[in-house]
Structure formats: C-alpha cells, structure tokens
C-alpha cells in the first residue's frame, strides 16, 4: 500500500427492511470490498462474531448481517467458492470463459 493511500473505517449501517423476515432484531450490512481480475471477481465481507465470549465493551451493536448482490450471467456458477476465516468471508466468483479477456493476434 502506498503512502498516499489511507484506510478509512466505515460505520456499520442498518439494513432498511423492505420485506418481512424470520429473524427478529436489527440486521446490519457487512463492510464489503469487491476486486476484479481477468479470471474472477472476489468479494470480501467483514463480519464480527463472538463465540464463547461475552464482550465487555463494544463500539457497535452485534446482530444479524445481510447483504445481497445481483451478478451477471458471465459468472461460472458451478465454480463459486467461499471461505470464512477470522470473521472475514471471501467469495470467489470465477468468470465464465466467454467473459474472460482474450488476445487476438493481428497480422
């Protein structure tokens, strides 16, 4: 990361409920970053989860999280993968072959 780039902490936002749900209480939007490479889109979502611990002090509310995205049909749905580690969910959405950039030789 260069010196000119700074990390900025974003406040957690509560989801506006437009539909009824099966869980009661607040629902928050997890902070999300999306990266694109020639091969895939990578979605990184930050969650906070307390397992076997009771927080003594928090600067935000703990609750349910929800986030949804519409993706194009240029994603190979059979190869989507997800990993959760240390409260961070990483989802890899591989591009379908027809969506990947290709080189055409001009003679």
C-alpha positions as CSV (number, residue, x, y, z in Angstrom):
1,X,0.0,0.0,0.0
2,X,1.5,3.4,-0.9
3,X,1.9,6.2,1.5
4,X,-0.8,8.2,-0.3
5,X,-3.5,5.6,0.4
6,X,-5.2,5.7,3.7
7,X,-7.5,3.1,5.3
8,X,-10.8,4.5,6.4
9,X,-13.1,2.9,8.9
10,X,-16.7,2.9,7.9
11,X,-19.6,2.8,10.3
12,X,-21.9,-0.2,10.3
13,X,-25.2,0.6,8.6
14,X,-28.5,-1.0,9.4
15,X,-30.4,-2.6,6.6
16,X,-33.7,-0.9,5.7
17,X,-36.3,-3.7,6.0
18,X,-38.4,-3.8,2.9
19,X,-39.6,-7.3,3.4
20,X,-40.6,-9.4,6.4
21,X,-38.1,-11.8,7.8
22,X,-37.9,-14.8,10.0
23,X,-35.4,-13.3,12.4
24,X,-36.2,-10.6,14.9
25,X,-33.9,-7.7,15.7
26,X,-31.6,-5.5,13.8
27,X,-29.9,-6.5,10.6
28,X,-26.6,-4.9,9.5
29,X,-24.8,-4.5,6.2
30,X,-21.3,-6.0,6.4
31,X,-18.5,-3.8,5.0
32,X,-17.7,-5.2,1.6
33,X,-14.8,-4.9,-0.9
34,X,-15.0,-6.3,-4.5
35,X,-11.9,-7.0,-6.5
36,X,-11.7,-7.9,-10.2
37,X,-9.0,-9.8,-12.0
38,X,-9.1,-11.2,-15.5
39,X,-10.1,-14.6,-14.1
40,X,-12.7,-13.8,-11.3
41,X,-14.5,-11.3,-9.0
42,X,-13.5,-11.6,-5.4
43,X,-16.0,-10.4,-2.7
44,X,-14.6,-9.8,0.8
45,X,-17.1,-9.2,3.6
46,X,-16.2,-8.3,7.2
47,X,-18.2,-9.9,10.0
48,X,-17.8,-9.8,13.7
49,X,-18.7,-12.9,15.6
50,X,-18.4,-13.7,19.3
51,X,-18.1,-17.5,20.0
52,X,-17.9,-18.4,23.7
53,X,-17.1,-14.8,24.7
54,X,-19.2,-12.0,26.2
55,X,-17.9,-8.6,25.2
56,X,-17.2,-6.2,28.0
57,X,-17.1,-3.1,25.7
58,X,-18.1,-2.7,22.1
59,X,-18.4,0.4,19.8
60,X,-21.1,-1.2,17.6
61,X,-24.1,-3.4,18.0
62,X,-23.9,-7.1,17.5
63,X,-26.7,-8.6,15.4
64,X,-27.6,-10.3,12.2
65,X,-25.9,-9.5,8.9
66,X,-27.4,-9.5,5.4
67,X,-26.1,-8.4,2.0
68,X,-27.1,-9.3,-1.5
69,X,-25.8,-8.5,-4.9
70,X,-27.0,-9.2,-8.4
71,X,-24.3,-10.8,-10.5
72,X,-24.2,-11.2,-14.3
73,X,-24.6,-14.4,-16.2
74,X,-20.9,-14.1,-17.1
75,X,-20.0,-15.8,-13.8
76,X,-19.4,-19.6,-13.8
77,X,-21.9,-20.6,-11.1
78,X,-20.6,-24.1,-10.9
79,X,-17.1,-22.9,-9.7
80,X,-18.2,-20.3,-7.0
81,X,-16.3,-20.8,-3.7
82,X,-16.4,-19.3,-0.3
83,X,-14.2,-19.3,2.8
84,X,-14.7,-17.8,6.3
85,X,-11.6,-17.1,8.4
86,X,-11.2,-14.8,11.4
87,X,-14.6,-13.1,10.8
88,X,-13.9,-12.4,7.1
89,X,-15.9,-14.1,4.4
90,X,-14.1,-14.3,1.0
91,X,-16.3,-15.3,-2.0
92,X,-14.6,-16.1,-5.4
93,X,-16.8,-15.7,-8.4
94,X,-14.9,-17.2,-11.4
95,X,-15.7,-15.6,-14.8
96,X,-17.2,-17.8,-17.5
97,X,-14.9,-18.5,-20.4
98,X,-16.8,-16.2,-22.7
99,X,-16.4,-13.3,-20.2
100,X,-12.6,-13.6,-19.8
101,X,-10.4,-11.3,-21.8
102,X,-8.6,-12.9,-24.8
103,X,-5.8,-11.9,-27.1
104,X,-6.3,-11.7,-30.8
105,X,-3.3,-11.6,-33.0
106,X,-3.5,-9.0,-35.8
107,X,-1.3,-9.7,-38.8
